[in-house]
Amino acid sequence: MNSYESLISQAKIIVRAAGQLILELEQRDFAIAVKSKDNYVTEIDLAVERYVVGCLRDLTPDFELFTEEGDSATADFSRPTWILDPVDGTTNLMRGYRHSAVSLALSIDEKPVIGLIYNPYADELYIAVTGCGATLNGSPIHVSSRSNLADGLIGFGTTPYDRQLAHQTFEQVERIFLKSLEVRRSGSAALDIAYVACGRLDGFFEQTLQPWDYAAGSIILSEAGGRLTNWQNCPPNLRHGDSLLASNTLLHDILRRELLKEVIHNIRL
């Protein structure tokens, strides 16, 4: 698995152990705090982040860390950087809706080169290393071959921390729902991207996500033959939040046109 073999071996152990920590801690009463309106953090998020960060500091003391619950404003992306979401799907975790994941990526020169997404509830570990393909529990995965949106199962996110975007989001969802097989909203963007990578979904979109939501998924999807961009058709930003469109490649331009119809209409007005 090229020069990253040792790192990926250790990272697999770390994310699996982090997932087990989620399963253990959710059996107890746990505290929930409000970070901002409609944005929560639990003591499980914090405990998992402390565990993973501690392991990564021991493993790669010279690497930077960019995490959801940490002080990431000072991250130095000129150095190799671990990008971590300790629990992607915190609201699901809070409600016992067993669909959350540990998401970890290694970025070099602001490009993800390693990605791991672990769903402890299903015991599913998605891994990709640049140039080596993507796997699910060790077996190669690839995106779907569907090229007709009418056959597509499309995931979406609602950007719940910015409710002012709700009207536009649900107009887009309605347009895509009416032209696709069906739509899905799972509450974990990392897993949605992983599902595109393994062919369970054919596409996924959300107006605003943060780098820890999509960094690992971007390399996993790319190595599985898919495509991930922002809505401007550029690689999503790893320093701050961005729009996101993930697809099996074949449906990418079709989905992007549907997402941008309202924007283009407003510009013309």
N, C-alpha and C positions, 0 to 999 in steps of 0.2 A: 504493500500500500504506500509506496514511495517514501520520501523522507519524513512523512508525518506518522509513520506506523507506530512508533513508540508513544507519541502524544495521543493518538486516537485510542490506543489500547487502554491508557490510563483514564482518558476522558469517558470511555464507555463504563468503566467501573464507577467513576464519580457520579455520572447522571443516573445510573441504575440505583446506586445507594441513595441518591437524593430522592428518587421516586419512592423508594421504600420508606424513607423518612416521612414523605407526604402521607402514605398509607397508615403509618403508625400514629402520626400526630392527629390526623383527622378523626381518630377514634375517641379522642378526649375533647373536653370543652376547650375552645381556643378563642383568644381575644381578636376582635375586629376593630380596626381604626379607620377613620375617614381621612384620606389624603387630600382630596378635593371633592367638589360636588360630583356624586355618582361614581367616585373612584375610591376603591377600598384597598386596604392591605391587612392581611391577617398575620398572626404570630407564626403561622406555618410558612408564609412567604419569607418572613425574616429569618426563621430558623434554617430553612433550606438554603437561602442565599448565604448565610454565615457559613454553613457547612461547605458549599461548593466553592465559595471564595477562599476559604481556608485551604482546601485541597489544591486549588489552582495556584495559590501563592507558594505553596510548598513545591508543586510540580514545576512551575515556570516563574520564579521570583522576579525575573526581569520583564515580564509581560505586563501590559496594562489591563485594567478591568473596567468594563462599561456595563453596569447592571441596572435593572429596573428600580430596585429599592435603595441603591447607593447614591453617592454624590458623583454623578457622571459628568458634570459640567467641566471638570478639569481633565478628562481623559485625553491622553496624548496618542493620537492615531498614527504618529510617525513610528511608533513601536508596535510590534505584534500585540493585538488586543483581543481578549476574550469578551464576548458579548453574551450576557446571561439574562434570561427571564426565569426566575426560580419556580414560579407557578404561572404558566400561561393559562388563564381561565380561572382567575381568583373568584369571580362571582359564582361560577359553577361550584367551586370548592366550598364556598360559604353555605350553599344550599344543598349540599350532598348530591349534586348533579355530577356524577362521576365521569367527567370528561375534561381533564386538564393535563398539562404536560410540563416537563422541564425542557427548556430550549437553550442550547449552548452552541455558540459559533466561535471560531477563531478567524480574525480578520488580519490580513497583512496588506499594507498599502491600501487600506480601506476597501479591500475585497475579501469576502468570506472564502476561506480555503478549506475549512472543516466545518461540518454542521452535524449536530446531534439533536434529535427530538425524541423524548421518551415519554410515553403514555403508560404510567404505572398500573392503571386500571385494566388495560388490555395486555399489559406486558409487551408492548410494541416499541421497538427501538429503531428509529430511522437514522441512517448514517450516510454521509457523503464526504468524500475527500476529492479535491479538485483533480480532474483527469482520471478518476478511478471508478466512476459510476456511483449509483446510490443503491442502498440495500434496506430491507426491512427484516429485522432479526436474521441478518446474514444472507438473505436471498435477494438477488437483483430485482429492482423494480423499475418500471417505465410508465410514463404517462399514457393515457388512453389515445386511441387513434380516431376518435370521433371528430368529424369535420363539419357536421351540420348542427347548428345551435338547437334545432328542434329535438335532437337526441341528447342534448347536454344536461347534466346535473350540475348546477352552479351554486357554490357557496357564497355567502356574503356576511359582512359585519356591519354593525349599525353605528360605529363610532359613538358609544354611549356617553362618553365624557363631554361631548359637544352636541347637546340636544337640538341646537339650532340647525344642524345638518339633517335632521330627521326627514323633513319634507322631501328634500332632494334625494336622499337615500332611498326612500320608499317609492318615489316615482321611478327611479332606476330599477329597483327590484321588480316593480310591476311590469315594466317594459320587458325585462329579461324573463320574468316568469311566463309572460304571455307568449314568448317566442321559444322557450326552452322546454325540456322534459319536465323539470321541477327545479325548485330552489331550496337551499338549506341554510340555517343559521345555527351554529354549534356553540359559540361562545369561546372558542379557542382558535385564534388565527393561525398559530403555529401548526396545530393539527389539521386545519383546513388546507394549508399549503402542502403539508405532508400527504394529505389525501389526494390532492391533485397529482402529486408526484407518483403515487402508486395506482392511479387510475380510478379511485373511488369517486372522486369529483373530476369534472372536466375544466372547471375554472373557479376562481374565487376573487372577490373584490371588496375593498373597504376604502372609505374616503380618507381616513387618517389612521395610521398605525405608527408605532415607535420601532426603532431599529431592533430592539430585543424581541419584538414580535415576529420579525421576518428575516433576520440575519441568517439563522440556521436554515430556515426553510428555503432561502434563496439558492444556496449551494446544493441542497438536496434536490430541489426541483430542477435546477439547471442540469445536474448530473443525471437526472432521470429523463432528460429530453424535453423538459418543459421550458417555459419562459416566464420571467417575473420582471415587471417594470413598474414605474409609477404611471399615472394617467397621462403624463406628457411623453411617455414611451422612452424614458431614460431609466438607468439603474436607480433604484430607490436610495435615498440618502442614508448613510450609516451614522451620521452625527446628530440628526434630529428627525422628527416625524415626517412622514410622507404619505401620499396616496399609494394604493397598491392594487395591481392587477396580476394575478397568477393564472396560468393556463397551460393546456397541453400543447401550446404553440399554434396548433391548427385553428383554434377558436380565438386567438388573442386579438387580432385586428377587428374581428366581428364584435367581440365583447367591448372593446375599447370604443368603437363607434357608437354602440348603444349607451355606454356610460357618458359619452360626451355630447349626446344629442341636445340635451337641455342647455349645456354650456354654450354650444355653438349657436343655438337658437337665440339665447340671450345676447350674445355678441352681435348677431345680425340685427336685433332690435335696437 
